[in-house]
Amino acid sequence: MELNYTKSTMDGFYELLEDINTLKLRETGRNLWGDLGSWNTKVSVVEKLICEIQNPMSKQMMLERFIKLVSKARKTPNERAHSFGVIRSMVGRLADTLVDQETKAREEVGASPIE
């Protein structure tokens, strides 16, 4: 599964990990970061940590947040999409064409150019 980590998704995953840490501290008295060290960006690690949560309501809430984050990370950000460059250049050419057409139309009717 290929994920596109953006600042927004990374912030979301780290917020989720902080909340899982808070729950783990309440339930076991142990710190998540002591056991985990640092997160290697593998979603399976986060999923495993969620499955270890004892409170079923908390587990369900964390699982829902996790699913939303993973689905968000699966979406390719616009600036990374293959079509982004093509569309960007098309819009640029369209803008240039519109400016040229507007200038020609103003010259034909004798209107002063917009600067």
C-alpha positions in Angstrom: 0.0 0.0 0.0 1.5 3.3 -1.1 0.8 6.3 1.1 1.6 9.9 0.4 2.7 11.5 3.6 2.1 15.2 3.7 2.6 17.5 6.6 -1.1 17.3 7.3 -1.2 13.5 7.4 2.0 13.2 9.4 0.6 15.7 12.0 -2.5 13.6 12.1 -0.5 10.3 12.7 1.6 11.9 15.4 -1.5 13.3 17.1 -3.0 9.9 17.0 0.1 8.4 18.4 0.1 10.9 21.2 -3.5 10.0 22.1 -2.6 6.3 22.0 0.3 7.1 24.3 -2.1 8.9 26.7 -4.4 5.9 26.7 -1.5 3.4 27.2 -0.3 5.5 30.2 -3.7 5.4 31.8 -4.2 1.7 31.1 -0.8 0.2 31.8 1.3 3.0 33.3 3.9 2.5 30.6 4.9 5.1 28.1 4.5 4.2 24.4 7.6 6.0 23.4 9.7 4.0 25.8 8.5 0.8 24.2 8.4 2.1 20.6 11.3 4.4 20.5 10.4 6.3 17.3 7.8 5.6 14.7 9.1 4.3 11.4 6.0 5.5 9.4 4.6 2.0 9.0 0.9 2.0 9.5 0.9 -1.6 10.7 2.7 -0.4 13.9 0.0 2.1 14.6 -2.7 -0.5 13.9 -1.1 -2.9 16.3 -0.9 -0.3 19.0 -4.6 0.5 18.5 -5.5 -3.2 18.8 -3.7 -3.3 22.2 -6.1 -0.6 23.6 -8.2 -2.3 26.3 -11.2 0.1 26.4 -13.5 -0.9 23.5 -14.9 2.7 23.1 -11.4 4.2 23.0 -10.2 1.5 20.6 -13.1 2.1 18.2 -12.5 5.9 18.3 -8.8 5.5 17.6 -9.5 2.9 14.9 -11.9 5.3 13.1 -9.3 8.1 13.2 -6.7 5.7 11.9 -8.9 4.7 9.0 -9.6 8.3 8.1 -5.8 9.1 8.2 -4.9 6.1 6.0 -7.5 6.9 3.4 -6.3 10.6 3.4 -2.7 9.4 3.0 -3.7 7.2 0.0 -4.9 10.2 -1.9 -2.2 11.8 -4.1 -1.9 15.5 -3.3 -2.6 17.8 -6.2 0.9 19.0 -6.6 2.2 15.4 -6.8 -0.4 14.2 -9.3 0.7 13.3 -12.8 -1.9 15.6 -14.3 -0.9 18.6 -12.2 1.9 19.8 -14.5 -0.2 19.3 -17.6 -3.2 21.2 -16.2 -1.0 23.9 -14.9 0.6 24.5 -18.3 -2.8 24.4 -20.0 -4.2 27.0 -17.6 -1.1 29.2 -18.3 -1.5 28.9 -22.0 -5.2 29.7 -21.7 -4.4 32.8 -19.6 -1.9 34.0 -22.2 -4.4 33.4 -25.0 -7.1 35.3 -23.2 -4.8 38.3 -22.7 -3.8 38.3 -26.4 -7.5 38.0 -27.4 -8.5 40.8 -25.1 -5.7 43.1 -26.4 -6.7 42.4 -30.0 -10.4 43.1 -29.2 -9.6 46.4 -27.5 -7.4 47.5 -30.5 -10.3 46.6 -32.9 -12.8 48.8 -31.1 -10.3 51.5 -30.3 -10.4 51.1 -26.5 -7.4 51.9 -24.4 -5.3 49.0 -23.2 -5.5 47.7 -19.6 -2.2 47.9 -17.8 
